[in-house]
């Protein structure tokens, strides 16, 4: 009997192997070919994965601000780009430079104490306590020091501290230092505008662009100002000299184009360096021309006289009684250059008669006076591109006494730039043009201009301004060749509710050339002191007027104003052009 032959392998394992082969390779498939295909597929998958990783590493390396997105949800802000600011001739007033800033990623710090010790050893002025608190937090990102030097960056980099890194940020730089500080303003550590034109830029949508990440270096067009850096420098130099010479506590000045309303130069001393914005916190460094309000003294008489002439009820030949003081209640109105006689309108202007000016205003009445100053923009807050501005101080109850004092520049406080706008309208043919710090064409100015007085009234006012330089209180501004006209103003400052006899604010407004007006120069000295050269006087004609003359002599050539010599007197040069004016 033949015994059955045993089969190779286990009779239990054979079905499992067949099942596994069927699951892995299917039925009736060449196992070698299948294996090669799967190996090829695995190689392709890994190649794709490595390619993605390599691509991300390249993008990471190319993006300098890659950390910015990681901290977008945190409280830290990155200093993004801002447009350059240029003067009217293309000179750079503000620009950005790239600087490294030091940051930490607390979650990646291995030993906080060691990191703090190493960092404070490299940056001795670093606050160790604050750095330790920041690195001990659960935040993903924390600034440790903004704007470090390249050398400091290299030293910290060499320490090799895990979780410590650098970001290249935009730092605002002002190459002219304090020269244009009160115009251009400054930014904070995050490159956000907080004063002047810089703040205006943010209010125009730049801040929103920053938040949305659209403000890059390539996308921003430079901002062109009306300011002329050469004129600004000349004005500031003369104001510094005057402030020092007359020991004034402050000095300020403006150069404006009366035809367009452009502000060509603006200086308020003491000023500050916008590269160190902490200086701006000093209260003495405020911009007196836009944020200060002052009683402008006798320069305001130009508005009163223009009001009178423009009414048609008073002419250049009209006269008013200035023989005696004008008494109103307990107030006694007198003249500094008292003539004690009846004065014509030109004499009232050139002698700067308080009595005569007050009588002119009274002749027209309180309502007429208020309406005229309202029309000239003196009773409302003046708005320009610069956010810093002040509300004028207007009497709540305006009676005859108010009209009397306001007529000669007391009892109404306005920002000096506001008064400059009004006087500019008296010079340019009678058009009130809002002042601007931006470049503006004549056509743009004409569209904004509002006719507030008759052109012939403007001619008369230019005649009076020039006459004042020929024979009145403004003789020291009569620079040969430029046919300058002007008006002095000396106001007693209000100290503890009373007018001080010793603390004065002197003002001078000079227009040139008077027959073809282009520019208005305004000089203000706060509490100037008498000198031996001024024979003990501290009034405008002795300090602000000669300062204005020096400014005109320096800036007229820069502004392309050709000197003309041997021109006839004002009555022949200006009044002759308007026959019948008297």
C-alpha positions in Angstrom: 0.0 0.0 0.0 1.5 3.2 -1.1 1.6 6.1 1.5 0.7 9.6 0.3 3.8 11.9 -0.2 3.8 15.0 2.2 3.5 18.5 0.4 6.3 21.1 0.8 5.6 23.9 3.4 3.0 24.2 6.1 -0.4 23.4 5.0 -1.7 26.2 7.3 0.6 29.1 6.0 0.0 28.6 2.3 -3.4 30.3 2.1 -2.1 33.3 4.0 0.8 33.9 1.6 -1.6 33.6 -1.3 -3.9 36.1 0.3 -1.1 38.5 1.0 0.2 38.2 -2.6 -3.2 38.8 -3.9 -3.7 41.9 -1.8 -0.3 43.4 -2.7 0.0 42.4 -6.3 -3.4 41.3 -7.5 -4.1 38.3 -9.5 -2.0 37.3 -12.4 0.3 40.3 -12.3 4.1 40.3 -12.8 5.5 41.0 -9.3 8.8 42.4 -10.6 7.2 44.9 -12.8 4.8 46.0 -10.1 7.6 46.5 -7.6 9.6 48.7 -10.0 6.6 50.9 -10.6 6.0 51.4 -6.9 9.7 52.3 -6.3 9.5 54.8 -9.1 6.3 56.3 -7.6 7.9 56.6 -4.2 11.0 58.4 -5.7 8.7 60.9 -7.5 6.7 61.6 -4.3 9.8 62.3 -2.3 11.2 64.5 -5.1 8.1 66.6 -4.9 8.3 66.9 -1.1 11.9 67.9 -1.2 11.1 70.5 -4.0 8.4 72.1 -1.9 10.7 72.3 1.1 13.5 73.8 -1.0 11.1 76.4 -2.5 9.8 77.4 1.0 13.4 77.8 2.2 14.2 80.0 -0.8 11.2 82.2 -0.2 12.0 82.4 3.5 15.5 83.6 2.8 14.3 86.1 0.2 11.7 87.7 2.5 13.5 90.0 4.9 10.2 90.7 6.8 9.0 87.2 7.0 8.8 87.5 10.8 6.4 90.4 10.4 3.6 88.1 9.4 4.2 85.9 12.4 3.7 88.9 14.7 0.9 90.4 12.8 -1.5 89.2 15.5 0.6 90.5 18.3 0.9 94.0 19.8 4.2 94.8 18.1 4.1 97.0 15.0 6.7 97.1 12.2 8.1 100.3 11.0 7.0 100.3 7.4 8.0 102.6 4.5 7.0 106.2 4.1 7.3 108.4 1.0 10.2 110.9 0.7 9.3 114.5 1.4 10.9 117.1 -0.9 11.1 120.9 -1.0 9.9 122.7 -4.1 13.3 122.3 -5.8 13.6 118.6 -5.1 15.8 118.7 -2.0 15.2 115.8 0.3 13.6 116.9 3.6 12.7 113.4 4.9 13.5 109.9 3.8 13.7 106.3 5.0 16.8 104.2 5.6 16.9 100.5 6.5 18.2 99.6 10.0 18.3 96.3 11.9 16.1 95.9 15.0 16.6 93.1 17.6 13.7 90.8 18.5 13.2 87.6 20.5 10.9 84.6 20.1 10.2 83.7 23.7 8.9 80.2 22.9 12.3 79.3 21.3 14.5 80.6 24.1 16.2 77.8 25.9 17.8 79.6 28.8 16.3 83.1 29.5 18.8 84.0 32.1 21.7 83.2 29.9 20.2 85.1 27.0 19.6 88.2 29.1 23.1 88.1 30.5 24.7 87.9 27.0 22.5 90.6 25.5 23.0 93.1 28.3 26.7 92.5 28.2 26.6 93.4 24.5 24.1 96.3 24.9 24.9 97.7 28.3 22.0 100.2 28.2 19.5 97.5 27.6 17.0 97.2 30.5 17.7 93.6 31.8 14.5 93.4 33.8 12.3 94.4 30.9 14.2 92.0 28.5 13.7 89.1 31.0 10.0 89.8 31.2 9.6 89.9 27.5 11.6 86.7 26.9 9.8 84.9 29.7 6.4 85.5 28.2 4.4 83.1 26.1 4.4 85.5 23.1 5.7 84.4 19.8 7.5 87.6 19.1 8.8 90.5 21.2 10.9 93.6 20.3 14.1 93.8 22.4 15.8 96.9 20.9 14.7 98.9 17.8 17.3 100.4 15.5 20.6 99.0 16.5 23.9 99.5 14.6 25.4 97.1 12.2 28.3 96.5 14.6 25.9 95.6 17.4 24.0 93.3 15.1 27.2 91.4 14.3 28.2 91.1 17.9 24.8 89.7 18.9 24.7 87.4 15.9 28.1 86.0 17.0 26.6 85.0 20.4 24.4 82.4 18.6 21.5 82.7 21.0 18.6 80.5 19.8 15.3 82.5 19.4 17.1 85.9 19.0 16.9 87.5 15.5 16.9 90.7 13.5 14.5 92.5 11.3 15.4 95.3 8.8 13.1 98.2 9.5 12.5 101.6 8.0 13.9 104.5 10.1 12.9 108.0 9.2 15.8 110.4 8.8 15.7 114.2 8.5 18.9 115.3 6.8 18.4 119.0 7.6 18.0 118.5 11.4 15.9 121.2 13.0 15.9 123.4 9.9 12.3 122.5 8.8 11.1 120.8 12.0 7.9 122.7 12.5 6.8 122.2 8.9 7.7 118.6 8.5 6.9 117.3 12.0 8.2 113.8 13.0 7.3 110.2 13.4 7.3 107.7 16.3 9.5 104.6 16.6 7.0 102.7 14.4 7.5 105.3 11.6 4.0 106.6 12.1 3.5 110.4 11.6 2.6 112.2 14.9 3.2 115.9 13.9 3.4 118.2 11.0 3.3 117.1 7.4 4.2 113.6 8.6 1.0 113.3 10.5 -1.0 114.8 7.6 0.5 112.0 5.4 -0.9 109.4 7.7 -4.3 111.1 7.8 -4.4 110.9 4.0 -4.5 107.1 4.0 -0.8 106.2 4.5 -1.7 104.6 7.9 -4.3 102.4 6.3 -1.8 101.3 3.7 0.6 100.4 6.4 -2.0 98.3 8.2 -2.9 96.5 5.0 0.7 95.9 4.1 0.5 97.9 0.9 3.0 100.6 1.8 6.2 99.5 0.2 9.2 101.5 -0.9 8.4 101.0 -4.6 4.7 102.1 -4.4 5.1 105.6 -2.8 5.4 108.8 -4.7 7.5 111.6 -3.1 5.5 114.5 -1.6 6.5 117.9 -2.9 6.2 120.9 -0.5 5.9 124.5 -1.4 8.8 125.2 1.0 12.1 126.4 -0.5 15.0 125.0 1.7 17.3 127.9 0.7 14.8 130.5 1.8 14.0 128.5 4.9 17.7 128.5 5.8 18.1 132.2 5.3 15.0 133.0 7.3 16.1 130.7 10.2 19.6 132.2 10.2 18.3 135.8 10.5 15.8 134.8 13.2 18.5 133.1 15.2 20.6 136.2 15.0 17.7 138.5 15.9 16.7 136.3 18.9 20.2 136.4 20.2 20.7 140.1 19.5 17.5 141.3 21.2 17.5 138.5 23.8 14.0 137.5 22.9 12.5 134.3 24.4 11.3 133.3 21.0 11.4 134.3 17.3 9.3 133.2 14.4 8.8 134.1 10.8 7.0 133.3 7.5 7.6 133.8 3.9 4.5 133.4 1.8 3.6 133.8 -1.9 0.7 136.2 -1.9 -0.4 135.1 -5.4 -0.8 131.4 -4.6 -1.0 131.2 -0.8 2.1 128.9 -0.8 4.2 128.9 2.3 7.8 129.2 1.1 9.4 129.2 4.5 8.2 128.9 8.1 10.4 129.0 11.2 9.5 129.0 14.9 12.3 129.3 17.4 13.1 127.5 19.6 12.7 124.5 17.3 13.8 120.9 17.7 15.6 118.1 15.8 13.0 115.7 14.4 15.7 113.0 14.5 15.2 113.2 18.3 11.5 113.6 18.7 11.8 113.8 22.5 12.9 117.4 22.1 9.4 118.2 20.8 8.0 117.6 24.3 9.6 120.8 25.5 6.7 123.3 25.8 8.9 126.2 24.7 9.4 124.5 21.3 5.8 124.8 20.2 5.0 126.1 16.7 3.9 129.7 17.5 2.8 130.4 14.0 0.0 127.8 13.9 -0.7 126.6 17.4 -0.1 129.9 19.2 -2.7 132.8 19.2 -1.6 136.3 19.8 -2.9 139.9 19.7 -1.1 141.0 16.6 -0.8 144.7 17.5 -0.7 147.4 14.9 -0.3 145.0 11.9 -4.0 144.5 12.4 -4.5 148.1 11.6 -4.0 147.2 7.9 -7.2 145.2 8.1 -9.1 148.0 9.7 -7.9 150.6 7.2 -8.7 148.2 4.3 -12.2 147.7 5.7 -12.7 151.5 5.9 -11.5 152.1 2.3 -13.4 149.2 0.9 -16.6 150.4 2.4 -16.6 153.4 0.0 -17.5 155.7 3.0 -13.9 156.5 3.8 -11.2 157.5 1.3 -7.5 158.3 1.4 -8.5 162.0 1.9 -10.7 161.3 4.8 -9.5 162.6 8.2 -10.1 161.8 11.8 -9.6 163.7 15.0 -6.5 162.4 17.0 -6.0 165.6 19.0 -7.1 164.0 22.3 -7.1 160.5 23.8 -10.2 158.4 23.2 -11.9 157.5 26.5 -14.1 154.4 26.8 -15.3 153.8 30.4 -12.2 153.3 32.4 -10.0 152.8 29.3 -8.0 155.6 27.8 -6.9 155.1 24.2 -3.8 157.1 23.2 -1.2 157.1 20.4 2.4 155.9 20.8 3.6 158.4 18.2 1.0 161.1 19.2 0.6 164.0 16.8 -2.3 165.6 18.7 -4.0 166.8 15.6 -6.4 165.8 12.9 -4.9 163.1 10.8 -5.6 161.9 7.2 -5.9 158.2 6.5 -2.3 157.9 5.2 -1.1 159.7 8.3 -3.1 157.4 10.6 -1.4 154.5 8.9 2.2 155.8 8.9 2.0 157.2 12.5 0.2 154.0 13.5 -2.5 156.0 15.3 -4.6 154.0 17.7 -7.1 156.8 18.0 -7.5 157.4 14.3 -7.9 153.7 13.5 -10.4 153.2 16.3 -12.5 156.1 15.0 -12.5 154.6 11.5 -13.8 151.3 12.9 -16.4 153.1 15.0 -17.6 155.1 12.0 -18.6 151.8 10.3 -20.1 150.1 13.4 -19.6 146.9 15.3 -21.6 144.7 13.0 -19.7 145.9 9.9 -16.4 145.3 11.7 -17.3 141.7 12.8 -18.6 140.8 9.3 -15.4 142.1 7.7 -13.1 140.2 10.0 -15.3 137.1 9.5 -14.9 137.5 5.8 -11.2 137.8 6.1 -10.9 134.5 8.0 -9.9 136.0 11.3 -12.7 134.7 13.5 -12.6 131.0 12.6 -10.0 128.4 13.1 -7.6 128.2 10.2 -7.0 124.7 8.8 -4.0 123.7 6.7 -2.2 120.5 6.0 -0.4 120.7 9.3 -2.8 119.3 11.9 -1.6 121.6 14.7 -3.8 124.7 14.8 -5.5 126.9 17.3 -8.9 128.5 17.6 -8.8 132.3 17.7 -9.9 134.0 20.9 -12.9 136.0 20.0 -14.9 138.2 22.5 -18.1 136.4 23.5 -19.8 139.8 23.8 -18.6 142.1 21.1 -19.4 145.8 21.9 -18.0 149.1 20.8 -15.1 148.8 23.2 -14.1 145.6 21.6 -14.3 147.2 18.1 -12.1 150.1 19.4 -9.3 147.8 20.7 -9.5 145.2 18.0 -9.2 147.9 15.4 -5.6 148.5 16.5 -4.7 144.9 17.3 -5.8 144.2 20.9 -8.7 142.2 22.2 -8.7 139.5 19.5 -6.0 136.8 19.4 -5.4 134.9 16.2 -2.7 132.5 14.9 0.0 134.5 13.0 -0.5 132.4 9.9 -4.2 133.5 10.0 -3.3 137.2 10.1 -0.8 136.6 7.2 -3.6 135.1 5.1 -5.7 138.2 5.7 -2.9 140.7 4.9 -1.9 138.7 1.9 -5.4 139.3 0.5 -4.9 143.1 1.0 -1.8 142.9 -1.2 -2.7 140.5 -4.0 -5.7 142.3 -5.5 -8.2 141.4 -2.8 -8.3 137.6 -3.1 -8.4 135.5 0.1 -6.4 132.4 -0.7 -6.1 129.5 1.9 -2.4 129.0 2.8 -0.8 125.7 1.9 2.4 123.9 2.6 2.1 122.0 -0.8 3.1 123.2 -4.2 0.3 125.0 -5.9 0.0 126.4 -9.4 -1.5 129.9 -10.1 -4.5 128.2 -11.8 -5.1 126.1 -8.7 -4.9 129.2 -6.5 -7.3 131.1 -8.7 -9.9 128.4 -8.3 -9.6 128.5 -4.5 -9.4 132.3 -4.3 -12.3 134.3 -2.8 -12.6 138.0 -3.7 -13.0 139.8 -0.3 -12.1 143.4 -1.1 -12.1 145.4 -4.3 -8.9 145.4 -6.4 -8.6 149.2 -6.1 -8.7 148.8 -2.3 -5.8 146.5 -2.6 -3.9 149.1 -4.7 -4.5 151.7 -1.9 -3.2 149.3 0.7 0.0 148.6 -1.2 0.4 152.3 -1.6 0.1 152.8 2.2 2.5 149.9 2.9 5.1 151.4 0.6 4.5 154.9 2.0 5.1 153.6 5.5 8.5 152.4 4.4 9.3 155.7 2.8 8.3 158.0 5.6 6.6 156.0 8.4 7.5 153.5 11.1 8.8 151.0 8.6 11.8 152.9 7.3 14.3 150.3 8.4 12.8 147.7 6.0 13.4 149.9 2.9 16.0 147.7 1.2 17.3 149.4 -1.9 16.1 147.8 -5.2 13.2 145.8 -3.8 10.6 148.4 -3.2 9.6 147.0 0.1 6.5 148.1 2.0 5.4 147.1 5.5 3.6 147.6 8.7 4.9 147.5 12.3 3.1 146.0 15.2 3.9 146.1 18.9 1.5 144.5 21.3 1.8 144.4 25.1 1.5 140.8 26.3 -1.2 139.8 28.7 0.4 138.6 32.0 -1.9 137.4 34.7 -4.9 139.1 33.1 -3.2 142.5 32.7 -1.3 144.1 29.9 2.4 144.3 30.7 4.4 147.4 29.8 7.7 145.6 29.7 6.8 142.3 28.0 6.1 143.0 24.3 5.4 141.0 21.2 6.7 142.8 18.1 5.6 142.0 14.6 6.5 143.2 11.2 4.9 142.3 7.8 6.8 143.3 4.7 5.6 143.0 1.1 7.9 143.1 -1.9 7.9 144.5 -4.5 5.0 146.8 -3.3 4.0 147.7 -6.8 4.0 144.1 -8.1 3.5 142.1 -4.9 4.9 138.6 -4.8 6.0 137.8 -1.3 5.0 138.6 2.2 7.6 138.3 5.0 6.4 138.2 8.6 8.7 138.5 11.6 7.7 138.1 15.2 9.9 138.6 18.3 8.6 137.5 21.7 9.8 139.8 24.5 12.7 141.5 22.7 14.9 143.6 24.9 16.2 147.2 24.2 19.8 147.5 23.2 22.2 150.5 23.1 21.7 150.4 19.3 18.0 150.8 19.6 18.4 153.7 22.1 16.4 151.8 24.7 13.4 151.1 22.5 12.0 147.6 22.1 9.2 148.3 19.6 8.8 146.6 16.3 10.4 149.4 14.2 13.7 148.8 16.1 13.9 145.0 16.0 11.3 143.1 13.9 11.4 145.6 11.0 15.2 145.6 10.4 15.2 141.8 10.8 12.6 141.6 8.0 14.8 143.9 5.9 17.7 141.5 6.3 15.5 138.6 5.3 14.3 140.4 2.2 17.9 141.2 1.2 18.9 137.6 1.4 15.9 135.8 -0.1 15.0 138.2 -2.9 17.9 137.0 -5.2 17.0 133.3 -4.3 13.4 133.9 -5.3 14.4 135.5 -8.6 13.2 139.0 -7.8 15.3 141.3 -9.9 16.4 144.5 -8.1 15.1 147.8 -9.6 16.7 151.1 -8.5 15.6 154.7 -8.7 11.9 153.9 -8.8 9.6 156.8 -8.0 7.8 157.3 -4.7 4.7 155.4 -3.9 2.2 158.1 -4.9 3.7 158.1 -8.4 4.6 154.4 -8.8 1.5 152.9 -7.3 -1.3 155.5 -7.2 -0.5 156.7 -10.7 -1.5 153.3 -12.0 -5.0 153.8 -10.6 -6.2 157.2 -11.7 -8.8 158.9 -9.5 -7.9 157.0 -6.4 -8.0 159.3 -3.4 
